[in-house]
Amino acid sequence: MTRKIIRTPNAPAPVGPYNQAIAVSGQMIFVAGQIPLDPSTGEIVGGNDVAKQTEQVMANLEAILVAAGAKIPDIVKTTVFLADMNDFATVNQIYAKYFNEE
């Protein structure tokens, strides 16, 4: 099994001892969890605005995938953690812009 570390300045650097992503055997890409950090400033985006935060997370995810030679439609699984389930509808609405039923 071959492993390739994926790094891009277009997404936030990891805040711990891990990588933005790892491509395994050229077949699968495992992307680390993303938070709404602006890669150019290292600051949290959006304050308490979950819509802006979600857009930033998706931008970070897309930048990492592009660096790995992939794109959002290639994703087969995501996991979302919410601090407040009342934000679910907003996050889901933004997700719908990136993911469709196919």
N, C-alpha and C positions, 0 to 999 in steps of 0.2 A: 504494500500500500504506500502510495506517495502522498505527501502532504505539502501544500504550498501555502505559505502565510500570505494573506492579502492585507495590504496597507494602502491607504489613500489619504492625502491631506484634505480631501473634499468631504471628509466625515470626521467627527471628533476622535481624537486619539483615545485609546483605552485608558481608563482611570485606575486600572489594576494590572496584575500580571497575566494578561491575556491579549489576544489579537482581535482586530476588527472582524476578521473572518479567516477561515481555513478552507481551502479547496482540497478535497480528498480524491486521489486517483483520477483527477480530471473529470469526475462524474457528479460529485455533490459538493455544495458549498454550505458551510455552517457559519452563520453570522451571529456575532455576539449581540446580546440585548442592547437596544438603543434607547437613549434618553434624549430629550429635546435640547441638546447642546448645539450652539452655533460653532462650527469648526474653526471659523476665523477668529472668534473672540474667546471661546471656551465658556461662554455664559449661557445660562438657561434661557430659552426663548419662550415668550408668551406669558410670563408671570403665571397667573391662575387661569389663563385662557386655554382650555384643553384642545380647542380646535387648532390654534397656532402651534401648540406643543405637538399635536399629532402630525401636522404638516411637516414640522421640522424632523420628527422621527422618520417619516417616510422619505424625506429628502436625504437624510443620512443613510438610510437603508439602501436607497437607489444608488447613491454614490459608491457605496461599498460593493454592491452587485456589479456595477459598471466596471469597477477596478478588477473584479474577478471574471469579467467577460460574460456577465449574465444580465438579466433585466427582471423587473417586477413580475411579469407574467410567468417567469420560470419558477416562482416560489410555489412550493407544495404544502407548506405548513408555517403558521405563525402562532405565537402565543402573546396575548396582550394582558398586562397587569394594570388594573385601574385602582386608584386610591378611593374613588367614589363611583359606585355603580350608576349613579345618576348621570354620569358622563358617557355612558355606553352609547346612547343614540347619536351623540355628536361624533364620537370616535368612529362608530359604524358608518355614518354618513361620509366621512372623509375616506375611510377604507374603501367604500364603494367607488370612489373616483379612481382608485388604483387597481382594484380587483373586480373581475366580473364573474359570471357563473361558469365560464369555460375552464 
